[in-house]
Amino acid sequence: MSATPADIEVPLRPLSALQKLTIAFGSVAMGAGMTINFVVVAPLARRAGLTEIEVAGILTLSAAIYALMIPQWGRWADRFGRKRVMVFSLFAMGSTNMLFLFALQAALAGLITGLSTFFLLVFTRLFFGLLSPGLQPASMAAMTDATTPDTRAGGLGMLGAAMALGSILGPAGASVLAEFGELAPIWGSIIFCAFAGLVIGFTLPKSRGNRSSSRPQPLRMRDPRVFPHLAFLFCYFVAVGAIQQTLSWLIEDRYGLAGEEGIQATGIAFSCLAVAMIVIQFGYVQPYRPDPKRILPIGLGLIVIGYLAAAEITPYPAVCAAFALVGAGSALAVPAANALGSLAVERHEQGSAAALLSAAPPSGFIFGPLIGAILYSFEHRLPLFVSAAMMGTLLAYRLYRNSKAPA
């Protein structure tokens, strides 16, 4: 007896709207916990005696292990259950950040010095890369199970948007928590991750593993329909990672700030970016759903202008305005690039395409911070110029593709 269309459209494991939002909340917490390091850890580790390249090397090695462990954690999520892996990953992020915090405190207090500081911070940060990558594959698998082919791209897109929102709100929140001490933002991210883990633990249904599923087969990374979009996003996030790694140093060195003042100033700049991104995303992109081919070049152009303005204009309010421009451009560029990648495949493959494209941010952050730190060691504004050039290259590529596309 053949299946009816109604049977095909039933989700494998339905979840309520609240439960789906709970999964997205976990992604916000993880995004904040990952990126708050660029505001807090980068300047404090430099004050503990590490060079810019050593600081970036610590975060780059952690990001590389994180990216490599994502497939294995995806298999463990299949075996042990999505909910268990999501909860474990959030608590692992909180605990490994706490371990890293204690090591950083010891370095700042002078209890360890020199290369011992570097190797201790590397060792503690390795646990983050090993234990916390499970949230992304587990949440995507849970969202895939809870959606139909018609709603899958939207569900997975919500997770990507939640991670992006967290990656911006984390540094922005650091400016508020820095009022209570320079290490307070890290404590805030630890509590945030633990709270998100508890919310998921009490909200989602009981986790089950060792089960077969009718989820679509994943697309190959070299799939010619998706690979150009994946490479585009990878280059985009390499450029973004270079700026996020070095912005706190630029603000400290340009304006002679340190400690809580430096963290607050950096957090305010990120806050301007976050506010602009949220306003454009929810005030324009979501309600009007503009053509991604049209808004992607506009977004990239705004980012180029913002980076160049931040490099050339020195008054601090102007730098904040420049990063607000970057936020507006990001709100246009990232959803448009993801949408074009998802639309490049058949309808039933859009969920798999969205999952594949989600690998671009962590992969880009393997290389971006280290490249930014190397450039910064030569000239403080060089990461901004190089990232602007990369965005300009992506803009030229996109304009060329638009000119070749059929009307």
N, C-alpha and C positions, 0 to 999 in steps of 0.2 A: 504493500500500500504506500503510495507516494505521499511525501510530506506536503502539507498545504502551506501557502505563503504565510499564514498566521503562525504556523509552527516554527517556520524558519526565523521569524522576527522576534521570537521570545529570547531574552537574554539567558545565557547559560546559568548565571548566578545573579539574579536581580538584587539591586540595592536601592534603598530609598534615596531621595534627593539629599537628605541630611547626611546619610552615610557616605555618599559621594563627596559632599563638601568636607566631611571629616578626613577623607583620604587626601583631598587637596590641601587641607589645613596642615597635614603632616609634611607635605611638600614645601609649604611656606616656611615651616619651622626648619627644615633641612636646608633650604636655600639661605635662610638668615644665618644659620649656624656655620655654613661653609664660607660665606663671604665676609662675615664680620672680622675674620682674620686680617683682611686687607687693610682695615681701618685701625685695628688695635695691635695685632701681633707684629705687623711689618715695622712700625716705628719703635715699639718696645724691644723687639729682638735686635734692632740696630743699636739701641741704647745699651743693650746688654753686651755689646762688643762685636756683634756679627756684621759682616759687610752686606751690602745690598744683594750681591749675587748669592751669598750664603743663605740669606733669608729666603730669597726666591727659590733657591735649590731645595730647601726644606719643603716648601709648599708644592713645588713642581713634582718632587718625588712622591709625595703623598697623593697628588692628583693622578699621577700615572698608575699607581697601585690601585687607586679607587676605580679608574676606568677599566683596568684589566680584570678586576674582581667582579664587575657588574654581571657578566654572563654566568659566572659560577653562582652568584647569589640568586640569579634568576632560576637556575636549576634547583637550588635549595628551596626557593619559594614554591616551586611546583611540588617538591617532595614533602615539605613540612607544613605548607599552608601560607597563604598571603599575609594574613593578619599577624601570625607569629613573627614572620620575618620583618614586617613593618614596625612592630612594637620593639623588637630586638634592635633594629637598626637605629631607631630614634634614641633609645637608651644608650646604645653603644656610642653614638655621636656625642651625647651629653657626657658620658663617662670618659671618653678619650679626650674630649676638650678639657675636662677637669684635670686629667693627668698631664696634659700639655701645659695647662695653666700653672700647676705646681712646679713643673720644671722651669717655666719662664720666671716664676717668682724667685726660685733659687738662683737663677742667673742674675736677675736684677739685684738681689741681695748680696751678690758677690760670693756666694757659697761655691759656685763653679765658674771657671773662667776658660778663655781660650777655646781650643778645639773641643774640650770636654763639653762646653755649652752647645756647640754645633751638633756633636754626636748624640747628646742626650735629647735635644729637641727633635732630631731626626728619628731617634728610636721611639720616642713617645708618639710622634706624628704618624709613624708607620701603622700603629694600631688603628688610627682613624681610617686609613686607606684599606685596611684588611677587614674591619668589622662593620663599618657603617654603610657600604654601598647597596645594601639590600632593599632600601625603601623604594628606589626608583623602579627596578624591575618588578618588585612585588606589587607596588601600587598600580603600575601599568597593566599587569596581568589581572589584578582585581577589577580595574576599570574596564578592561576588555571583556571579561566575563560578565560584567554588569550592563553591557551595552549591546545594541544590535548593529548590524552593518550600517544602518542609516545614522545612528547616533554615536558611533565609535570615534570618528575623527573629532567630534566636539568634546567627547569625554576625555580623550587623551590630550586634546589641546588645552583643556582646563588644567590638567596636571602640569603641562609645560608653562602655562601662564602663572600658576601658583608658585612654581620653583623660581621663575623670573622675578615675581613680585617679592618673594622672600629674599632673593639675592640683592635686592635694592633696599628693602625695608631694614635688613640687618645692619648695614653700615649707617643708615639714617637713624635707627634706634640707638646706635652707639653714641651719637652726639648727645642724646638725652641721658643715658645711663652714665656717661663719663662724669656727670656732676657728682656722682657718688664714689668716684675713684677711677683710675685709669684701667683697672682690671675688671671693673663692674660690668662692662658690656659682655665680656666672656661669660661671667656668671649668669647674666641675663639670658644668653643663648643656651646655656646648659639647662636652666630652668624651663625655658621655652620648649626645648626638645623633649624633656621629660614629661612636661604637661601634655604635649601633642601625643606622646606615646600612650599616656593614660587615657586620653580622649578616644584614641583609636581602639585601645584595648576594651573599653567599656561600651563603645558604640557599634562596632562592626560585629557581624555574626561570628559564631564559633569557626575557628580556622580548621580546615581539613587539607591534608596532603595526600600524596600517592594516588592521584586521580587522573583519568584521561580527560581530555578537553577537546572541544571542537574549535578552538581558537585558530585563526588563520596562520599559515606558515609564515615565518618572518621573511622579509625580503633580503636578498643579498646586498651587501654594502656596495658592490660594484654594479648593481642593477643600473643600466644606462639611463633609465627614466629618472632615477632618484639621485644617482651619484653627483651630478652637477650641483644640485641643490644642497646636498650634504657637504660637498667641498666648499660651496659658497658660505654656508653657516659656520663651518670650521674656521675659515679665514676670518670671518666676522668676529668670532669669539676669541681668536688669537689676539686680534687688535684690542678687543674689550679687556681681555685679561692683562695685557701690557699696561693699560691705563689704571685698572683697579689696583694692580700691585704697586704702582709708583705714585698715585695721587697723594697719599698721606705724606710721603717723603717730600714731594714738591711743595705742598702747603707748609710743612714744617720748615723747610729750608728757605722758601721764598719769603715767608713772613716772620721767621725767627721764633716759631712756636715750639712747644714741647709738652709732653705729658698730657694732662687733661685738656689743655687749651688746643693742642694739636689735634687730638681725637675729636673734640667738639667741632673744630673748624672743618675737618675732613667730613665728619658726619653731616654737617649742614650742607656742604656741597653735594653730597650724595642725596640728601633730603630734597634738594631742589630738583635733582634728576628724577627722584622717585615721584614727587608730586606732579611734575610735568608728564611723566609716563602714565600715571594713573588717570589724569585728566583727559589726555588724548585717547587712551585705550577705552575708557568707559564713557567718555563724552562724545567721541567721534567714531572710533573703529567699531566698537560693539553695536551701537544703535544703527549706524548707517551702512556698515559692511561694504566699504569702498573696494574698488577693483584692486587686487594686490599688485598687478603689473603697473598700475599708475602710482600707488603710494610708496612702493619700495624705493624707486629712485629719489622721491622727495625726502623720505626718511634718511637715506644715506647722505644726501646733500646737506641736510640739517646737522648730521653728526660731524661731517667734515668741517663745516663752518664752526660748530661748537668746539671741536678739538683745536682748531687753529686760533680761535679767539682766546681760549684758555692759555695757549702758549704765548701769545703776543701781548695780551692785555693783562697788566699786573694787578690793578685794584681788586681786592677780594670780592666785593659785590659783583664785579664784572665776571669773575671766574664762576661764581654761583649762577649767574645768568647764562653763561656759556654752557654749563652742565645741565641747566634746565632745557636748553636747546637740544643738547644731546639726548636727554630723556624723551623729548617730543619726537625726535627722529627715531629713537629706539622703539617707541610705541608703534610707529608706522612700519619700521623695517622688519622687526623680528616676526610678528604675526604674518606679514605679507610673504616673507621668505618661507616660513613653515607652510603657509597655505599653498603656495606655488608647488612646493615639494609634494604635498599630499594630493593635489589635483593632477599631478603628472602621472598617476597610476589609475587603475580601474577602481570603481567605487568600493568593491569588497576588499581592496588592498589598502585603503586609505589609513586604516588603523595601524597596519604594519609599517607603512611609510612614516606615520607620525612617530611611532616608537623608534624607528631607525634614525630619524632626524633629531630625536632627543639626545642622541649620543654626541652631537656636535659641541654643546657647551662644555661638558667635562673634558672632552678631547682637546678643545681649544685652550682650556685652562692648564693643560699639561705644558704647553709651550709658551703661551702668552706672558705669564708672570716672569719667567726666566729671561725671555727676550726683552721685556720691559726693564728689568733690573740691569741687564748688560748695557742697554742703551742709556739708562739713567746714569750709570757710572761714568759715561763719557760727557754727557751734557743733560742737564735736568729737563729741558724741554724736548729732548729728542724722542722719547716715547710718544708724545703728543703729535709731533710732526710725522713720525713713521706710521702711527695708527691712522692719522688723517690720510696719508698717502695710500694705505691699504684700503680704507673705506672709499677713497676716490677711484681706486682701481676696480673695486666691486661695483661702484656706480657706473663706470664706463662699460663694464661687462654687461650690466643689466640693461643699460640703454641700447647696447648692440643687440642683445637678445630680443628686446622689445621691437627694435626696428626690423628684425628678421621674422618675427611672429606674424601669422596671418591676422588680418583685421578682424 
